């Protein structure tokens, strides 16, 4: 599922201030009544769902430049974040950006993003590689949550974010093995960077000494339960 270009009524609601956009894919892995979360290297002490920001492909660079897209490259994770669909657009360009995104051209789809992120993040939390061939993994769409454009306290822009949540398809060998490995790591005392959080933990926003990233709520439904936590810069 992808967002469509705005209707005339929606276009009238577009803000006149710049708009920060961030379009992401999240992976939902359940272990009975709990959800597997990874420790975040960009937010120490915080855990959240595997996944990350969708990347654009080289042929889209010219289009995004014409739209005035100012890519968000904040130290110390500049190289990792390069070509992420996260940055600031002039308000006049939001409609064109959404129309391009809806075509699916020259960008990752959620499944591509999740395969890449799962391989990268599994190594970061000390359990990779999970799959011999990440392309064997298949995913099933759960929901898409779109927030904004909405004001951000203390920031000179509004924010438009999109979170696309997928399950691993576990009917085949590759997906089932990965899901079991993630659940096992979440239960293991010697894997502190992988945890299994209950619905109650996610609503509370904390699991032991770890804070739970607010986007984790989208594993359960379409409602945000807490404000954002700032990244390291």
Buried (B, 14 or more C-beta within 10 A) or exposed (E): EBBEBBEEEEEEEBBEEBBBBBBBBBBBBBBEEBBBBBBBBBBEEBBBBBBBBBBBEEEBBEBBEEBBBBBBBEEEBEEEBEBBBBBBBBBEBBBBBBEBBEEEEBBBEBBBBBBBBBBEBBEEBEBBEBBEEBEBBBBBEBBBBEBBBEEBEEEEBBBBBBBBBBBBBBEEEBBEBBBEBBBBBBBEEEBBBBBBBBBEBBBEBEBEEBBBBBBBBBBBEEEBBBEEBEEEE
